[in-house]
Amino acid sequence: MSTTVVLFTRDLRLDDHPALAAALAEATTVVPLFVLDRTILASRYAAPNRVGHLLEALADLRGGLRDRGGDLLIRQGDPADEVAAVCATTGANRVRLSADHSAYARRRLRHLREALRGSGVEVAEHPGVTVVAPGDLRPSGGADHFRVFTPYWRRWETAARRTPVPAPEHVKLADGLDAGDLPAWDDLVGGSRSPGVQTGGESAARQRLRAWLEHDGILDYDDTRDQLDAQTSRLSADLHFGCLSATVVEAGLDRRRRGHDAFVRQLCWREFNTQVLAANPSLPRRDLRSQGDTWDHDEEAFAAWKDGQTGIPVIDAGMRQLQAEGWMHNRVRLLTASFLAKHLYVDWRLGAWHFMDWLVDGDLANNFAQWQWAAGTGTDSRPNRVFNPVAQARRYDPDGAYVHRHVPELAHLEAPVIHAPWEHGDGLFAVDLGYPQPIVDLAEARDRFLTARGR
Ligand SMILES: Cc1cc2nc3c(=O)[nH]c(=O)nc-3n(C[C@H](O)[C@H](O)[C@H](O)COP(=O)(O)OP(=O)(O)OC[C@H]3O[C@@H](n4cnc5c(N)ncnc54)[C@H](O)[C@@H]3O)c2cc1C
């Protein structure tokens, strides 16, 4: 008789879960466990949108396990202590979990090993968070990770893939365990959730994946994904919480269909960023490539940016979408980040953490690597490029549909006026529309930034 504990972290699914499959293959009873980590809950990382999503995902996972004769144990506290306590209660001799790559995840694993040292309980890590594990691909020349996307993509595309493992049919739980209750999100964190935030959990994620694979949008993905009003997959939070396996998402795509390569390339960006974080644990705090910036701490400008009141319609539309949906279109993330770090010359870390306050897909690797890219302190080979938000909006939102949707004050204006109303009004538009004048002159702000960067 043997018992294995499966510690779920951000792999909240039954389908293609190598740690769970290995536990079921070896043990008489399996104890699926999730610990609501008090350190994370006390940190800024625990944003209401993500905590809400997490609890929905846990409820769904618990439902799936119960349907199969098992359950999900919920504990709250320090993961190492809680796992050690469950091992002691159940007599488990092994803990299995998915490997994760942030500094915090690695510290958690270290503490877990320390807490179990001498108890005879073995800890084993499994793949499952990425298609290709960080560290599996290394550039020739001895560097420990790829700093440039395209060479990584070429190697990643042809790297070996794991065969996905199906969801189990039965899960036999150890007897007499107190499963524990799932709290409500507002018992865990303060603040508010976005009204339009998507539902979390493997069931909802699988529906989204099905809809996306059947949706014609994927055929035109390469041409349309940059259009601000285009439908993209919206799978980012599902991948972040592991409600979908990235391996399964990729395997489900039809290579012969249009859109395949462009979409897989975006999945690869997620993996590229993960290996950047794995090799640079301080990515959320420290410039990857310092440009010697002395950032401008203009509180008023920063507040206007956060509130979607900069007077630049596409920027305001994006920042309002972020708060309304806990999500923002990729190109608008890029434009809003670049505008803050370059036109306003505000420290990218402040912007990145504001994103983390709202994004349901908020992810240490993707968010901070992309922010550094946008600020020119990261992996962009042209660190001083400055996107013109008006030109970008005219190109990617030619009929103004995106701005119409998120900035109702401007809803009666037609494109292209809507993207730069100040160019067309008589100076009174701000009063007339109840919409602010631009907080910066874009050309002057660009010049100021380039001067600051010594260009
Ligand atoms: C400043 C900034 C911050 C970002 N923060 C995050 C974040 O916290 N979490 C996050 O998941 N993504 C982040 N991204 C990447 C990207 O914007 C989102 O992944 C994407 O918009 C999610 O929508 P989707 O699922 O419909 O994407 P799709 O276009 O359908 O793409 C499919 C999947 O590919 C991955 N992906 C797509 N684009 C990127 C990208 N540029 N970088 C990394 N992975 C990508 C995501 O997992 C996404 O779900 C950020 C981008 C920028 C510019």
The ligand as a Gaussian input file, in Angstrom:
#p B3LYP/6-31G(d) Opt

LIG

0 1
 C        3.502000      44.806000     -21.908000
 C        2.969000      43.402000     -22.107000
 C        2.579000      42.649000     -20.999000
 C        2.108000      41.339000     -21.168000
 N        1.753000      40.614000     -20.068000
 C        1.344000      39.322000     -20.214000
 C        1.008000      38.539000     -19.080000
 O        1.107000      38.975000     -17.934000
 N        0.578000      37.258000     -19.294000
 C        0.476000      36.730000     -20.552000
 O        0.079000      35.574000     -20.686000
 N        0.801000      37.453000     -21.630000
 C        1.231000      38.732000     -21.507000
 N        1.562000      39.451000     -22.619000
 C        1.543000      38.798000     -23.934000
 C        0.225000      38.912000     -24.716000
 O       -0.216000      40.240000     -24.734000
 C       -0.891000      38.030000     -24.173000
 O       -0.402000      36.715000     -23.973000
 C       -2.052000      37.945000     -25.154000
 O       -2.542000      39.224000     -25.447000
 C       -3.142000      37.103000     -24.543000
 O       -4.264000      37.052000     -25.370000
 P       -4.641000      35.726000     -26.157000
 O       -4.621000      34.567000     -25.231000
 O       -5.899000      35.975000     -26.900000
 O       -3.403000      35.623000     -27.150000
 P       -3.236000      34.910000     -28.560000
 O       -2.876000      35.944000     -29.547000
 O       -4.397000      34.053000     -28.896000
 O       -1.933000      34.007000     -28.347000
 C       -1.982000      32.656000     -27.879000
 C       -1.133000      32.494000     -26.657000
 O        0.224000      32.758000     -26.968000
 C        0.858000      33.396000     -25.852000
 N        1.290000      34.742000     -26.281000
 C        0.737000      35.522000     -27.241000
 N        1.450000      36.654000     -27.397000
 C        2.459000      36.584000     -26.503000
 C        3.548000      37.445000     -26.173000
 N        3.754000      38.595000     -26.816000
 N        4.374000      37.064000     -25.193000
 C        4.200000      35.896000     -24.552000
 N        3.208000      35.032000     -24.821000
 C        2.355000      35.373000     -25.780000
 C       -0.174000      33.520000     -24.747000
 O       -0.029000      32.411000     -23.879000
 C       -1.477000      33.453000     -25.530000
 O       -2.550000      32.981000     -24.777000
 C        2.020000      40.782000     -22.472000
 C        2.397000      41.563000     -23.572000
 C        2.864000      42.844000     -23.394000
 C        3.268000      43.651000     -24.614000

